[in-house]
């Protein structure tokens, strides 16, 4: 029996995938569970498994090709099975069917004139379902299908390609068009979902990191692994959130969800953008455990090997650009979370103390808050706790 291999939803937010590499090729024998291909999703490189066995008879989407979830990417069948047209079925064929219907003989068109339903929007069943799911009014959508019919592509806009200046241009045009990767498309979509609808406000505090820096140096001198300022920040944030449950929350449109456990997302820069792996149960873990887990997650993030369970479900996030020499910045909230903490560099600065000027290591942090969930005073009290813990680091070593 022939099996159509479809682009599976390999992450919770995945809408389309790109075939990064085929591990099986046409003519190869395939067993159920074999890894057929590596797929670039909006978050990571995932494995596409075979759901049937036989021979990989047809590769529909080549390496580098992108297609929507549910579309056919390959066909597995017996060596002698007839697979004619199998890859043209399912969601991929929906628009082709619509075109075939519109191209029927003139007599059929006369029997079913468009004017028979003047008030009804002409749209495919798939387009109607997508519009219902997205809450879109089809009355304001311009159809691009046959006869102005609204089809799937009219409801899934393609992100624009941004021209950039190439390095070592060999002549010709003065720019290079680079197609968006799946992760960059997702970042663009998530930013528009965050900065637009979410009413951000920002709280900044400067923290004396002298004692914290000394404690970190002493821990690292033990030779039992390295602890970074980012690891310390994650530990402190987790402990502070236990005291400030109002900041450990998600906005859920018609209610606010407050969490009793703390799962801290940490922003990690990857080649094509940013991903946020999650330290789960961070409030229950020691500083050493957080350091080890954060390092392992960051390594998997950079090689695009995170599983969906490792980058979803954060209740609060931190973003650290201090290692790049940035003193202060504001981060964009990752919905549905209600806040994110932006961490700057630990820098020696002259400060006034006891009537004299001395040099101490300082760090600036900025908390971005969703005002629908967190009020100014609520966020300020949370930052006070973070500041107190970092300036008295013995509390985090327990």
N, C-alpha and C positions, 0 to 999 in steps of 0.2 A: 504494500500500500504506500502510495506517495505521501510525503509530509511536506507541507509548506513551512519553511523557516521564516518567522516574522521577526521584525524588530521589537524586542520586548522592552517593557518599561523597567529598566535596570536600576533606576533610582526613583525616589518618591516624586521628584519634580520634573522628571524627564518627559519631554514631548517629542523629541527626535534624537537620533543617534547617528554617529559617523563611523563607518567601518575603518578602523585604524589598520587592521591587518587580518587577512584570512589565514588561519592555521591549517584549514583543510582546503583542498582545491578540487576542481571538477575532475571526477574520475576516482577520487579517493573513497575508500570504504569508511563508513561512519557507523558508530554504535550509539545507542541512547546514552546521553551523559557526556559524550565527547565534546571537547571545546572546539567549536567551529571557527570562531573569530574573536578578536579583541575589538570592543566597541568603545568609542569615546563618547561618554555621556556629558551632561552638564556639570558633573562633579569629578569624575574619575574615569580610568580605563577599566572596563568591566569585561567579563567573559560571557560570550553567547554560547549556550549549550544546545546540543542536538536533542530534540524531543522525539526522534524516531530513528530508525536505522535502515541501512541500505547503502547506496552510493550517492555522493554529492553530484547530482546530475547537472544542476544549473546554478551558477552564481548570478544573481540578478543585480545586486548593488556591488560595484567594484570597490577595491581599496581606495579610501579617500572620499567615497560617496556618502551622502547624507540622505536619510529618509525618515519619515514620521513613524512614531510608535504604531505598531499594527500592520505596517506595510511588509510585503514579502521581500526578503533579501536573498533567499536561495530555495532550492527544491531538493529534497532527499527522496530517492525512489529506488526500486529495483532496476537492474541493468536493462531489462526489456520493457519496463512500464512506459506507457504513453503519458508524457507529462506536458503535452501541448497545451499552452495557455494557462497552466497552473499558476504561473507567477503574475498573471494579469487579473487574478481574482482578489477579493477582499477590498479593504479601504482604498488600495492603490487604483483599483479599477472603477471606483465610484464615479470619478469625473469622466472617464471614458464612456461609461454607460450613459451618462447625461448627454454627452455629445452625440452618441449614437441615436438616442431618442429624438434629439433635435434635428437630426439629419434624415429622418424617415421621409418617405415619399410625400409629395405635395398634397395628395388626397387626404393623408392622415392628419396633416397639419390643418387642413380646412375643417376636418371633423372635430378637431380640438383647438379652436382658435384661442389665442391668448386673450382676446377681448371678452371671452366667456366669463372670466373672473377678474374684472378690472380692478377690484379693490384688494385682490390677494397678491402678496409679494411672491414672485417666482423664485423659488430656492429649492435646492436639493434636500432630501431628507437628512443627509449628513450635515449640511450647513445649518438646517433648522435645529438639529440636536446640539451642535457646537454653540449656536447663538443662545439657546436656552441655558446651557451650562455656564456661559460667560456673561449672561444677563444683557445681551446686545439687542438693540432694536433693529430688525432687518429693514425697516422702512427707510433708514438713513444709510444703508449699505449699497454701494454701487456694484452691481454684479458684472463679472467678467466672463461668465460662461456663455454658451450659445443663446442668442436672443436676449442677452442681459440677465440671464439666470444667475442667482447668487450660488456660488459653490465654495468648497472648503477654503481654497487659497484666498478668497476675499475676506475671510475672518481670521486668518493667521498671517499677519503682515511680516514681510521679510525685513530683518534689521538692516539698516543702510551700511554700506561698506565705506570705511573711513580712509581717505587717501593719506598716505604717509610718504615722506621723502625717503627713497631708498639709499642704501650705502653702496658706493661703488657703481653708480649707474653707468651702464655701458653705452648710453646714447638713446635717442628716441624721446619718449615722453618724460616729463619732469616729475613723475610720481609713479607709485606702484600701488595697485589695488590688492589688498590682502583679505581674503575671505575670513569672516569671523569664525572663531572656534566655538564649540558648544559651550565651554565655560564662559567665554566672553559674552555670548548671547545671553546666558543666564544672569551674569553680573549686570548687564544693561537692563534686563527686565526687572531684576530685584531692586536696583537703584530707583527705577521709576516707581516701583511699588512702595518704596520707603520714603524718599525725600518729598514726593508729591503728597500722598495721603496722610503721612504721619507728621503731626505737629511736633517737630524737634525743639528742644531747648537745651542749653549747654551750661555745665557747671565746671569750673576749673579750680584746682587747688595745687599749691606748691608744697612739696613734702621734703623734710630733712631726711636724707637717706644715709647719713653718716654711720649711725649704729647698724643699720641694715646692711650696708656695704661691708662693714667690719665682720658682721656675723656670717655673711656669705663667704668672705675670704677665709674665715676660720673653718667653715664647713668644707670648702673645696681643698683646703690644705690637708684634710684627713685622707685624701686620695681614694675616696669611695665613690667617685663619680662627681660630675660637675653640676652645680645648681646655678641657674641664671636668674637675673632680676625678673624675667618673665615668669619663671616658675614660682618665685616668691609672690609675685602679683596675683597669680592664679590662686594660690593657697589663701592669701589674704582676702581676696574677693569672695571666695567660697565661705570663709568663716564670717565675713561681714554680712553676707546675704542671709545666713542663718538668723542674724539679729534684725535684719531689715527685709522681712518677707515681702513687703510691698514692692520691692525692686526685683524680686525673683519671680517674675510674672510674664504672662503672655496676654496680648490683646486679642480677643476672640469675637469681635464685632458686637455681639449682643451680651457678652459677659467678659469678665477678667478671670483668668486662671492663675491662681497663686500656687506655687510649688513648695512642698515641704522638703524636697531634696534639691541639691545644687548640681547642675551639669554645666560646666563652664566651657564655652566655645573659645578657641584661640585662633585668631586669624593668621594664616600662613600664606606667604607669597609663593606662588608657583609660576611656571613659565608663562602661562597664558592669562594670569589674573590672580584670584584670591580664593581660598577655600578655608572653611572653619571647622577643623576636627574638634571633637568634644571630649573633654575629661569628665567622665561620668562619676557621680558620687564624689565629686572633688572635696566636699566637706568631710568625708570619711578617710581621706588619704593623707599620708604623711608627705612632707616636702620632698623627700627622696623618691617616693612613689610617683608623685606628680612630675618630677624632673625626668624620670625614666620613661614614663608614659608619654609625656609631651614630646620628648625626643623621638620616640618610635613613631608617633602619629605624624610628626612633621616630616620625617623621612618618607613615610608612605604617601603623604600628601604630595610631596615634590615628585614622586615617581608615579603619581596618579593611580595608586593601588589601594586607596581607602574603600571600605565597604560602606553602603548607605547607613548602617548602624553607627559608623564611626564619625559621620559628619552631620547627623540630624539629631534633633531633640535638645539642643542647648537651651538653658533657661536664662542665660546671661552670657555676654561675650566680652573678650578683651582683645585689643589690637595694639601691638607694640611696634613703633618705628624708631625707638630709641637707639637700637643697634645701627641704624642708618644715619645717626647724628641729628635727628629731628627733635627739637626741644618741646614742641607743642603742636597738636593738631586736633581736629574734630573728626570723629568716625561716624559713619552712617549706620543707623540701627538696622539689624537684620530681623525683619518681621518673621514670626509674631512676637519676638522678644521685645521687652519694654525698654531696654537700655543696653549701652555698650560703653566700655571704659577705654579711652585712648591713652596710651602710656608713652611719654617722651623719654629723652635720654637722661641718664644720671650724670650730672655735670658739676664740676667744682665751681662754686660761686662765692664771691665775698658777701658775707652777711653780718649784720650787727648782732652782737650777743654780749650782754653784761657790760654795755658801754664801750665795747671795742669792736673792731672789724676783724673778722676771721674768715678763713676759707673753709667751706663745708660742701659736701656733695648734696646736690638737690635734684629733685625730679618733679616735673609738672604732669598732672593727669587731668584729662577732661572727660566728663561723663555726659554722653548724649542720652537724653531722656525723651520718652514718648509721653507728652503732657496729658494724654487721655488716661494714662495709668499712674504716672508719677508726678506729684506736685513738687514745686521748687524746694520746699522745706524737707520733704521726704528724701529727695535726692541729696540735699545738703547734709542731712544727718548720716546717710550712708557713706558719703565721702569723708565725713569727720571720723567715722569708725575705721575706714581704710587708712586714713592718715595716722590715726593713733596707733594702729597695729604696726604699720611700717616704721614709725618712729620709735617703737618699743618692740623690737622683733622677737624677744623671748617668748611672746604669746604664741607665735606661729610655730615654734619648735616642739610644742607639746603634742 
